[in-house]
Amino acid sequence: MTTTTTTTTTTTTTTKADQRRRRIEACLLGTAVGDALGLPCEGLPPLIIARRFLPLDRYRLLGPWGFVSDDTEQSALVTQSLCGHDDDSGDSGDAAVVTAFRRALLGWFWRLPFGVGLATVRAALRLTLGLKRSGVSSAGNGAAMRSMVLGAAIDDAPRRRRLATALARVTHTDPRAIAAAVFVADVAAGDQRAVANVSEPALRAALERASQLAEEQVDVGIGAAALGTSGFVLHSVPFAWFCLNRFGACFEAVRRAIEGGGDTDSNAAIVGGWVGALHPDEVPFDLCEQLVGGPFGPRHLRALARACADHAPAPPYAWPVAMLRNLALYPVVLAHGFRRLLP
């Protein structure tokens, strides 16, 4: 009898760990696919996207391969910082996660990634100078775009919200950016009261408006025009919320987020992370396998998910390779940007 009970308990624990790993993995891969699909369309209006980039069934930056940007890479840094810290680590453990993230973000920044937001650049420079308070007063979406994985990895709501707040403050100190990061994590965790829990008035109003538009079943173009799709956090997060509610937790919502134009890689990355965390089977396997390998590629993201779920040390990646890849991609991104200006 004792043996049976022990075996059942072990099996239950293993199953829960497997489910957690699967959710983290799908969240990271969903973020990456949304990011890579949206990257070529960043900054473009919906009409140009419709004319040049639809259907959104393949990557269009360089051949058939998907390249991720800072949205995926910072999400991976958050996951890396969670690795090795168990769920009951308390305040000291939370501080260790934040310290690990500050260190990881600084190293990542000096490998010269492309597409980094101004607030993150300023925060990284402050980290370089050794300033304890690195965050800057910005309501950009940089903190929100990397928070989905917290919802996939952390079931305990108070700890999830504490960490989302603390990690947001590493780069963004504006209350709207912090509240958005917490909200994004809560949605990924499946919190049905995510909007009701938002106390920041401007974000709460924008999210309620997004919910109303989704309920009215308006077209994505109308939703984009009403809510905004820029990198301003009161635009991007409510628009992502609109897409999730309007089209459901499926990958169609990711594609529609890109059709709305604006900050397409971040908006699609947020929706993709939500979809992966909530419904892992919805992340398209073929697009995952077409993501460029190496640092922050699909193999590395899967290894990160396993380590995070098992409370194991984060897997290493070759930083010289990451830096060389970044440098090689700069002319590709610039050439693509120039090509988009052509009629």
C-alpha positions as a Markdown table, in Angstrom:
| # | Residue | x | y | z |
|---|---|---|---|---|
| 1 | Met | 0.0 | 0.0 | 0.0 |
| 2 | Thr | 2.8 | 2.4 | 0.9 |
| 3 | Thr | 4.6 | 1.5 | -2.3 |
| 4 | Thr | 1.5 | 2.2 | -4.4 |
| 5 | Thr | 0.9 | 5.6 | -2.7 |
| 6 | Thr | 4.6 | 6.6 | -3.2 |
| 7 | Thr | 4.5 | 5.6 | -6.8 |
| 8 | Thr | 1.3 | 7.5 | -7.5 |
| 9 | Thr | 2.7 | 10.6 | -5.8 |
| 10 | Thr | 5.9 | 10.4 | -7.9 |
| 11 | Thr | 3.9 | 10.0 | -11.1 |
| 12 | Thr | 1.7 | 13.0 | -10.3 |
| 13 | Thr | 4.8 | 15.1 | -9.5 |
| 14 | Thr | 6.4 | 14.0 | -12.8 |
| 15 | Thr | 3.3 | 14.7 | -14.8 |
| 16 | Lys | 3.1 | 18.2 | -13.3 |
| 17 | Ala | 6.7 | 18.9 | -14.1 |
| 18 | Asp | 6.2 | 17.7 | -17.6 |
| 19 | Gln | 3.2 | 19.9 | -18.1 |
| 20 | Arg | 5.1 | 22.9 | -16.7 |
| 21 | Arg | 8.1 | 22.2 | -19.1 |
| 22 | Arg | 5.7 | 21.9 | -22.0 |
| 23 | Arg | 4.0 | 25.2 | -21.2 |
| 24 | Ile | 7.3 | 27.0 | -20.8 |
| 25 | Glu | 8.6 | 25.5 | -24.0 |
| 26 | Ala | 5.5 | 26.4 | -26.0 |
| 27 | Cys | 5.5 | 29.9 | -24.6 |
| 28 | Leu | 9.1 | 30.5 | -25.6 |
| 29 | Leu | 8.5 | 29.0 | -29.1 |
| 30 | Gly | 5.2 | 30.8 | -29.6 |
| 31 | Thr | 7.0 | 34.1 | -28.7 |
| 32 | Ala | 9.8 | 33.3 | -31.1 |
| 33 | Val | 7.5 | 32.4 | -34.0 |
| 34 | Gly | 5.4 | 35.5 | -33.5 |
| 35 | Asp | 8.5 | 37.6 | -33.2 |
| 36 | Ala | 10.1 | 36.2 | -36.4 |
| 37 | Leu | 6.9 | 36.4 | -38.4 |
| 38 | Gly | 6.3 | 40.0 | -37.3 |
| 39 | Leu | 9.8 | 41.3 | -37.7 |
| 40 | Pro | 9.8 | 42.0 | -41.5 |
| 41 | Cys | 6.5 | 44.0 | -41.1 |
| 42 | Glu | 7.6 | 46.1 | -38.2 |
| 43 | Gly | 6.6 | 49.8 | -38.5 |
| 44 | Leu | 4.5 | 49.2 | -41.6 |
| 45 | Pro | 0.8 | 50.2 | -42.0 |
| 46 | Pro | -1.8 | 47.4 | -42.5 |
| 47 | Leu | -2.3 | 48.2 | -46.2 |
| 48 | Ile | 1.3 | 47.6 | -47.1 |
| 49 | Ile | 1.4 | 44.5 | -45.0 |
| 50 | Ala | -1.7 | 43.2 | -46.8 |
| 51 | Arg | -0.1 | 43.9 | -50.2 |
| 52 | Arg | 3.4 | 42.6 | -49.6 |
| 53 | Phe | 3.4 | 40.1 | -46.8 |
| 54 | Leu | 0.2 | 38.1 | -46.8 |
| 55 | Pro | -0.5 | 35.3 | -46.3 |
| 56 | Leu | 1.6 | 35.1 | -43.1 |
| 57 | Asp | 2.4 | 31.4 | -43.5 |
| 58 | Arg | 6.2 | 31.7 | -43.8 |
| 59 | Tyr | 9.1 | 33.9 | -42.8 |
| 60 | Arg | 10.1 | 36.7 | -45.2 |
| 61 | Leu | 13.2 | 38.4 | -43.9 |
| 62 | Leu | 15.9 | 36.1 | -45.5 |
| 63 | Gly | 14.8 | 33.0 | -47.3 |
| 64 | Pro | 12.7 | 30.5 | -45.5 |
| 65 | Trp | 14.4 | 31.1 | -42.1 |
| 66 | Gly | 12.9 | 32.9 | -39.1 |
| 67 | Phe | 15.1 | 35.3 | -37.2 |
| 68 | Val | 14.1 | 36.4 | -33.7 |
| 69 | Ser | 14.8 | 39.8 | -32.2 |
| 70 | Asp | 15.0 | 41.3 | -28.7 |
| 71 | Asp | 11.4 | 40.1 | -27.8 |
| 72 | Thr | 12.4 | 36.4 | -27.9 |
| 73 | Glu | 16.0 | 37.0 | -26.6 |
| 74 | Gln | 14.9 | 38.9 | -23.5 |
| 75 | Ser | 12.2 | 36.3 | -22.8 |
| 76 | Ala | 15.0 | 33.7 | -22.9 |
| 77 | Leu | 17.0 | 35.8 | -20.5 |
| 78 | Val | 14.1 | 35.9 | -18.1 |
| 79 | Thr | 13.8 | 32.1 | -18.3 |
| 80 | Gln | 17.6 | 31.8 | -17.9 |
| 81 | Ser | 17.4 | 33.9 | -14.7 |
| 82 | Leu | 14.6 | 31.6 | -13.3 |
| 83 | Cys | 16.7 | 28.5 | -13.8 |
| 84 | Gly | 18.1 | 27.0 | -10.6 |
| 85 | His | 15.6 | 28.9 | -8.3 |
| 86 | Asp | 12.7 | 26.8 | -6.9 |
| 87 | Asp | 9.2 | 28.0 | -6.4 |
| 88 | Asp | 9.5 | 28.5 | -2.6 |
| 89 | Ser | 12.7 | 30.5 | -2.6 |
| 90 | Gly | 11.1 | 33.6 | -0.9 |
| 91 | Asp | 12.4 | 37.1 | -1.1 |
| 92 | Ser | 16.0 | 36.2 | -1.2 |
| 93 | Gly | 15.3 | 33.9 | -4.1 |
| 94 | Asp | 13.4 | 36.6 | -5.9 |
| 95 | Ala | 16.3 | 38.9 | -5.4 |
| 96 | Ala | 18.7 | 36.3 | -6.9 |
| 97 | Val | 16.5 | 36.0 | -10.0 |
| 98 | Val | 16.6 | 39.8 | -10.5 |
| 99 | Thr | 20.3 | 39.9 | -10.0 |
| 100 | Ala | 20.7 | 37.1 | -12.5 |
| 101 | Phe | 18.6 | 38.9 | -15.0 |
| 102 | Arg | 20.5 | 42.2 | -14.6 |
| 103 | Arg | 23.7 | 40.3 | -15.2 |
| 104 | Ala | 22.3 | 38.4 | -18.2 |
| 105 | Leu | 20.8 | 41.5 | -19.7 |
| 106 | Leu | 24.1 | 43.4 | -19.5 |
| 107 | Gly | 26.0 | 40.6 | -21.2 |
| 108 | Trp | 23.4 | 40.3 | -23.9 |
| 109 | Phe | 23.4 | 44.1 | -24.6 |
| 110 | Trp | 27.1 | 44.2 | -25.2 |
| 111 | Arg | 26.8 | 41.4 | -27.8 |
| 112 | Leu | 25.1 | 44.1 | -29.9 |
| 113 | Pro | 21.6 | 42.7 | -30.6 |
| 114 | Phe | 19.5 | 44.6 | -33.1 |
| 115 | Gly | 16.1 | 46.1 | -32.5 |
| 116 | Val | 16.6 | 47.1 | -28.9 |
| 117 | Gly | 14.3 | 49.8 | -27.5 |
| 118 | Leu | 15.6 | 53.1 | -26.3 |
| 119 | Ala | 14.6 | 52.5 | -22.7 |
| 120 | Thr | 16.4 | 49.2 | -22.6 |
| 121 | Val | 19.5 | 50.8 | -24.2 |
| 122 | Arg | 19.5 | 53.5 | -21.5 |
| 123 | Ala | 18.9 | 50.9 | -18.7 |
| 124 | Ala | 21.8 | 48.7 | -20.0 |
| 125 | Leu | 24.1 | 51.7 | -20.0 |
| 126 | Arg | 23.1 | 52.4 | -16.4 |
| 127 | Leu | 23.9 | 48.8 | -15.6 |
| 128 | Thr | 27.2 | 49.2 | -17.3 |
| 129 | Leu | 28.0 | 52.0 | -14.9 |
| 130 | Gly | 27.1 | 49.8 | -12.0 |
| 131 | Leu | 24.0 | 51.8 | -11.0 |
| 132 | Lys | 21.7 | 49.9 | -8.7 |
| 133 | Arg | 18.6 | 51.7 | -10.1 |
| 134 | Ser | 18.9 | 50.9 | -13.7 |
| 135 | Gly | 15.3 | 51.4 | -14.9 |
| 136 | Val | 14.2 | 54.5 | -16.7 |
| 137 | Ser | 10.9 | 56.3 | -16.8 |
| 138 | Ser | 9.4 | 54.8 | -19.9 |
| 139 | Ala | 6.0 | 53.4 | -20.9 |
| 140 | Gly | 7.4 | 51.4 | -23.8 |
| 141 | Asn | 6.5 | 47.7 | -24.1 |
| 142 | Gly | 10.0 | 46.3 | -23.4 |
| 143 | Ala | 9.1 | 45.0 | -20.0 |
| 144 | Ala | 5.8 | 43.5 | -21.1 |
| 145 | Met | 7.1 | 41.7 | -24.2 |
| 146 | Arg | 9.4 | 39.4 | -22.1 |
| 147 | Ser | 6.9 | 38.6 | -19.3 |
| 148 | Met | 4.8 | 35.9 | -20.8 |
| 149 | Val | 7.2 | 33.1 | -19.7 |
| 150 | Leu | 6.6 | 34.2 | -16.0 |
| 151 | Gly | 3.0 | 33.1 | -16.4 |
| 152 | Ala | 4.0 | 29.8 | -17.9 |
| 153 | Ala | 6.7 | 29.1 | -15.3 |
| 154 | Ile | 5.2 | 30.3 | -12.0 |
| 155 | Asp | 1.9 | 29.1 | -10.7 |
| 156 | Asp | 2.0 | 31.1 | -7.4 |
| 157 | Ala | 0.3 | 34.4 | -8.3 |
| 158 | Pro | 1.8 | 36.6 | -5.6 |
| 159 | Arg | 5.4 | 35.4 | -6.5 |
| 160 | Arg | 4.6 | 35.8 | -10.2 |
| 161 | Arg | 3.5 | 39.4 | -9.7 |
| 162 | Arg | 6.4 | 40.3 | -7.5 |
| 163 | Leu | 8.9 | 39.0 | -10.0 |
| 164 | Ala | 7.1 | 40.6 | -13.0 |
| 165 | Thr | 7.2 | 43.9 | -11.1 |
| 166 | Ala | 10.8 | 43.6 | -10.1 |
| 167 | Leu | 12.1 | 42.4 | -13.5 |
| 168 | Ala | 10.1 | 45.2 | -15.2 |
| 169 | Arg | 11.8 | 47.8 | -13.0 |
| 170 | Val | 15.3 | 46.7 | -14.3 |
| 171 | Thr | 14.5 | 48.6 | -17.5 |
| 172 | His | 11.1 | 50.4 | -17.1 |
| 173 | Thr | 9.9 | 52.3 | -14.0 |
| 174 | Asp | 6.7 | 53.9 | -15.4 |
| 175 | Pro | 3.7 | 52.4 | -13.5 |
| 176 | Arg | 1.9 | 51.7 | -16.8 |
| 177 | Ala | 4.8 | 49.6 | -18.1 |
| 178 | Ile | 5.1 | 47.7 | -14.8 |
| 179 | Ala | 1.3 | 47.0 | -14.6 |
| 180 | Ala | 1.4 | 45.8 | -18.2 |
| 181 | Ala | 4.2 | 43.4 | -17.4 |
| 182 | Val | 2.2 | 41.9 | -14.5 |
| 183 | Phe | -0.9 | 41.7 | -16.7 |
| 184 | Val | 0.9 | 39.9 | -19.5 |
| 185 | Ala | 2.3 | 37.3 | -17.0 |
| 186 | Asp | -1.2 | 36.8 | -15.4 |
| 187 | Val | -2.8 | 36.2 | -18.8 |
| 188 | Ala | -0.1 | 33.6 | -19.7 |
| 189 | Ala | -0.9 | 31.9 | -16.3 |
| 190 | Gly | -4.6 | 31.6 | -17.3 |
| 191 | Asp | -5.8 | 34.1 | -14.7 |
| 192 | Gln | -9.4 | 34.8 | -15.5 |
| 193 | Arg | -9.3 | 38.0 | -13.5 |
| 194 | Ala | -6.3 | 39.5 | -15.2 |
| 195 | Val | -8.1 | 42.6 | -16.3 |
| 196 | Ala | -9.9 | 43.1 | -13.0 |
| 197 | Asn | -6.6 | 42.8 | -11.2 |
| 198 | Val | -5.1 | 45.8 | -13.0 |
| 199 | Ser | -5.2 | 48.8 | -10.8 |
| 200 | Glu | -3.4 | 51.2 | -13.1 |
| 201 | Pro | -6.3 | 53.3 | -14.4 |
| 202 | Ala | -5.1 | 54.1 | -18.0 |
| 203 | Leu | -4.1 | 50.5 | -18.7 |
| 204 | Arg | -7.3 | 49.2 | -17.1 |
| 205 | Ala | -9.4 | 51.5 | -19.3 |
| 206 | Ala | -7.5 | 50.5 | -22.5 |
| 207 | Leu | -7.9 | 46.8 | -21.7 |
| 208 | Glu | -11.6 | 47.1 | -21.0 |
| 209 | Arg | -12.0 | 48.9 | -24.4 |
| 210 | Ala | -10.1 | 46.1 | -26.1 |
| 211 | Ser | -12.4 | 43.5 | -24.4 |
| 212 | Gln | -15.4 | 45.4 | -25.6 |
| 213 | Leu | -14.2 | 45.6 | -29.2 |
| 214 | Ala | -13.4 | 41.9 | -29.2 |
| 215 | Glu | -16.9 | 41.1 | -27.9 |
| 216 | Glu | -18.3 | 43.3 | -30.7 |
| 217 | Gln | -16.4 | 41.1 | -33.2 |
| 218 | Val | -14.9 | 44.1 | -35.0 |
| 219 | Asp | -12.4 | 43.6 | -37.8 |
| 220 | Val | -8.7 | 43.7 | -36.9 |
| 221 | Gly | -8.3 | 47.0 | -38.8 |
| 222 | Ile | -10.9 | 48.7 | -36.7 |
| 223 | Gly | -9.4 | 47.3 | -33.5 |
| 224 | Ala | -5.9 | 48.5 | -34.5 |
| 225 | Ala | -7.2 | 52.0 | -35.3 |
| 226 | Ala | -9.1 | 52.2 | -32.1 |
| 227 | Leu | -6.5 | 50.8 | -29.8 |
| 228 | Gly | -3.2 | 51.7 | -31.5 |
| 229 | Thr | -0.4 | 49.3 | -32.3 |
| 230 | Ser | 2.8 | 51.2 | -31.5 |
| 231 | Gly | 5.4 | 50.3 | -29.0 |
| 232 | Phe | 3.6 | 52.4 | -26.4 |
| 233 | Val | 2.5 | 49.9 | -23.8 |
| 234 | Leu | -1.1 | 51.4 | -23.7 |
| 235 | His | -1.3 | 50.5 | -27.4 |
| 236 | Ser | 0.5 | 47.2 | -27.8 |
| 237 | Val | -0.7 | 45.2 | -24.8 |
| 238 | Pro | -4.4 | 46.2 | -25.2 |
| 239 | Phe | -4.2 | 45.4 | -28.9 |
| 240 | Ala | -2.6 | 42.0 | -28.2 |
| 241 | Trp | -5.4 | 41.4 | -25.6 |
| 242 | Phe | -8.0 | 42.3 | -28.3 |
| 243 | Cys | -6.4 | 39.8 | -30.8 |
| 244 | Leu | -6.4 | 37.0 | -28.2 |
| 245 | Asn | -10.0 | 37.6 | -27.3 |
| 246 | Arg | -11.3 | 38.3 | -30.8 |
| 247 | Phe | -9.7 | 35.3 | -32.5 |
| 248 | Gly | -9.1 | 32.9 | -29.6 |
| 249 | Ala | -6.0 | 31.4 | -28.1 |
| 250 | Cys | -4.8 | 30.0 | -31.5 |
| 251 | Phe | -2.2 | 31.0 | -33.9 |
| 252 | Glu | -4.6 | 32.8 | -36.1 |
| 253 | Ala | -4.6 | 35.5 | -33.4 |
| 254 | Val | -0.8 | 35.9 | -33.9 |
| 255 | Arg | -1.2 | 36.4 | -37.6 |
| 256 | Arg | -4.0 | 38.9 | -37.1 |
| 257 | Ala | -1.8 | 40.9 | -34.6 |
| 258 | Ile | 0.7 | 41.3 | -37.4 |
| 259 | Glu | -2.0 | 42.4 | -39.9 |
| 260 | Gly | -2.7 | 45.3 | -37.6 |
| 261 | Gly | 0.6 | 46.9 | -38.4 |
| 262 | Gly | 2.8 | 49.0 | -36.0 |
| 263 | Asp | 5.1 | 47.2 | -33.6 |
| 264 | Thr | 4.3 | 43.9 | -35.3 |
| 265 | Asp | 7.1 | 41.8 | -33.8 |
| 266 | Ser | 6.4 | 42.7 | -30.2 |
| 267 | Asn | 2.6 | 42.5 | -30.6 |
| 268 | Ala | 2.8 | 39.1 | -32.3 |
| 269 | Ala | 5.4 | 37.9 | -29.8 |
| 270 | Ile | 3.1 | 38.7 | -26.8 |
| 271 | Val | 0.2 | 37.0 | -28.5 |
| 272 | Gly | 2.4 | 34.0 | -29.5 |
| 273 | Gly | 3.7 | 33.7 | -25.9 |
| 274 | Trp | 0.1 | 33.7 | -24.6 |
| 275 | Val | -1.1 | 31.1 | -27.1 |
| 276 | Gly | 1.8 | 28.8 | -26.3 |
| 277 | Ala | 1.4 | 29.1 | -22.6 |
| 278 | Leu | -2.4 | 28.5 | -22.7 |
| 279 | His | -2.6 | 26.0 | -25.6 |
| 280 | Pro | 0.8 | 24.5 | -26.4 |
| 281 | Asp | -0.5 | 22.4 | -29.3 |
| 282 | Glu | -1.4 | 25.6 | -31.1 |
| 283 | Val | 2.2 | 26.6 | -31.8 |
| 284 | Pro | 3.0 | 25.5 | -35.4 |
| 285 | Phe | 5.8 | 22.9 | -35.4 |
| 286 | Asp | 6.9 | 23.6 | -39.0 |
| 287 | Leu | 7.5 | 27.3 | -38.2 |
| 288 | Cys | 9.4 | 26.4 | -35.0 |
| 289 | Glu | 11.7 | 24.2 | -36.9 |
| 290 | Gln | 12.4 | 26.9 | -39.5 |
| 291 | Leu | 13.7 | 29.3 | -36.8 |
| 292 | Val | 17.5 | 29.8 | -37.1 |
| 293 | Gly | 19.4 | 27.6 | -34.7 |
| 294 | Gly | 22.2 | 28.5 | -32.4 |
| 295 | Pro | 21.8 | 31.0 | -29.5 |
| 296 | Phe | 18.1 | 31.6 | -28.9 |
| 297 | Gly | 17.2 | 29.1 | -31.6 |
| 298 | Pro | 14.6 | 26.3 | -31.0 |
| 299 | Arg | 17.0 | 23.8 | -29.5 |
| 300 | His | 18.3 | 26.4 | -27.0 |
| 301 | Leu | 14.8 | 27.5 | -26.1 |
| 302 | Arg | 13.7 | 23.9 | -25.5 |
| 303 | Ala | 16.8 | 23.3 | -23.3 |
| 304 | Leu | 16.0 | 26.5 | -21.3 |
| 305 | Ala | 12.4 | 25.2 | -20.8 |
| 306 | Arg | 13.7 | 21.9 | -19.4 |
| 307 | Ala | 16.1 | 23.5 | -17.1 |
| 308 | Cys | 13.6 | 26.0 | -15.8 |
| 309 | Ala | 11.0 | 23.3 | -15.2 |
| 310 | Asp | 13.5 | 21.1 | -13.4 |
| 311 | His | 15.0 | 24.0 | -11.4 |
| 312 | Ala | 18.3 | 23.1 | -13.0 |
| 313 | Pro | 21.1 | 25.5 | -14.0 |
| 314 | Ala | 20.5 | 27.3 | -17.3 |
| 315 | Pro | 22.2 | 25.7 | -20.4 |
| 316 | Pro | 25.1 | 27.8 | -21.8 |
| 317 | Tyr | 25.2 | 29.3 | -25.2 |
| 318 | Ala | 28.2 | 30.5 | -27.2 |
| 319 | Trp | 28.2 | 34.3 | -26.8 |
| 320 | Pro | 30.8 | 34.8 | -29.6 |
| 321 | Val | 28.4 | 33.0 | -32.0 |
| 322 | Ala | 25.6 | 35.2 | -30.8 |
| 323 | Met | 27.6 | 38.4 | -31.4 |
| 324 | Leu | 28.8 | 37.3 | -34.9 |
| 325 | Arg | 25.2 | 36.4 | -35.8 |
| 326 | Asn | 24.0 | 39.9 | -34.7 |
| 327 | Leu | 26.8 | 41.6 | -36.7 |
| 328 | Ala | 26.0 | 39.6 | -39.8 |
| 329 | Leu | 22.3 | 40.4 | -39.5 |
| 330 | Tyr | 22.7 | 44.2 | -39.3 |
| 331 | Pro | 23.2 | 44.6 | -43.1 |
| 332 | Val | 20.3 | 42.2 | -43.8 |
| 333 | Val | 17.9 | 44.1 | -41.6 |
| 334 | Leu | 19.1 | 47.5 | -43.0 |
| 335 | Ala | 18.7 | 46.1 | -46.6 |
| 336 | His | 15.2 | 44.8 | -45.8 |
| 337 | Gly | 14.3 | 48.2 | -44.3 |
| 338 | Phe | 15.5 | 50.0 | -47.5 |
| 339 | Arg | 13.6 | 47.5 | -49.7 |
| 340 | Arg | 10.4 | 48.2 | -47.8 |
| 341 | Leu | 10.6 | 51.9 | -48.9 |
| 342 | Leu | 10.5 | 51.0 | -52.5 |
| 343 | Pro | 7.1 | 51.2 | -54.3 |
